[in-house]
Amino acid sequence: MLNWFVAGRRLLTAASIVLVALLLAGCGSDGEGSGAATGQTSASTTTQTSEPVEGTLTFWSSLTATSERAWWNRLIKRFERRYPGARVEFTTYSTEEYFTKLLAAFSSGDEPGVFVADAGEELDKFVRTGKVAPLNDMVDLSHFKPAAVKPLTGPGGEIHGIPLAWYILLLWENEDVLAEHGVASPRTWDELLTACGTLSSEGVTPIALGDGGQDQWTAAHLLGTLLYQYGGAGIAANATHGTDGASWTDPAFVDAAARLRQLIDADCFPKGFTGMNYAQMSAQFLQQKAAMIFTGAWLTSEYESSGERFAIGTAPLPDGPDAVNSTEALDGIVGGVFGLAATTKAVDDNPALVKAFLDEAGAAVDDFANANARLSVAVEPNPTGGPLQAQLTRMLNTVGELAAVPDVTLPAAVLDDYYQNVQALTAGELSPEEFAQAMEDASETERPNLPKPAE
């Protein structure tokens, strides 16, 4: 199953450039499902409103799995039973069309009352127009880990969404293959390079990775993790906007790109990986043709559904030499947050209805994660999806910062440049210094027209 975060990122670019301009110019079926707990939300755990909860709320979401649709339908039916005067019109779109539909709706003033969005530029472009309501006084935040709320919080403390789940990027390991070739799980950068050398010399692909076609995000996620190590959260967005003099030619970008090239030169990836897509790299690992893979927590569900069974382990990407932020020590980790936002129009028209629905969803975030093979943002999560989900949940309990990958934070106008230049870097067509300069040139061209980041 293609992961729910990245499936539509590249589709944002063309639609966003046209429709966001319009947006800024205008600124002045029931399914019960099965197999998941559905009783987590109750009158005692949901904040009750003092005003009558009635009326119709429009709710939009993109879906990549039938389990998610079933879960939302169960929650909506439960909500409507609790509040007989309330009705939720639930509209879903494929990932391929969701962003275009959402942008068009906001541009025309016909935006939904509540909608699903990723924290970062996908949500921020609507926040900047004033069409997304701050929720500080609308929702009970006690359900959520503070680290999950932080990416949905603006510079002034305005919370623009409630977190539903989060994802993290990891080095997944086939422990059986590693043991067969006498390779210990790499926990330092030098150990990772040594493991690549040993495995490749014995005819085993060390790390499954692809960078081809519409799946250029795969290598971009690896570079994004290295960018966090060398420059911290928000480094790519700051350089793109030129915030406080930041530039893509700053040393952190060159260092991160050099570390990626080092992995390539150490034969860590499959031959011809620049032409492989995500499905191919995932299959290579799941069919035990590669010892490791670097990708997101969605691999959990792919492993469970693949039918393959081997000893699988997870670890953060080891820190590169002289890194200033640690993913190996889990001081912070690259990932993202999947959230639920409300529009200003809906809150102004019927705050009691919006508040009640957000409370219902917020109180059930742990159940949402368990029912949809995701990672819980609940303060006290209870993972029920198996040992892998439990292991990843324990890892996240130690994380104080979840830094979004550049895919999430970059404006649409430079997102394609980022993917293309990463691919040129991995193909050896650009040196680390040339990659950094190419991104600075693209940003400089677009910078006068970019929406200003929130202050």
Beta strands, then each sheet from edge to edge (+ up, - down):
strand 1: 55-63
strand 2: 86-94
strand 3: 114-118
strand 4: 162-174
strand 5: 205-208
strand 6: 290-296
strand 7: 312-315
strand 8: 333-342
strand 9: 402-404
sheet 1: 2+ 1+ 3+ 8- 4+ 6- 5-
sheet 2: 2+ 1+ 3+ 8- 9-
sheet 3: 2+ 1+ 3+ 8- 4+ 7-
end
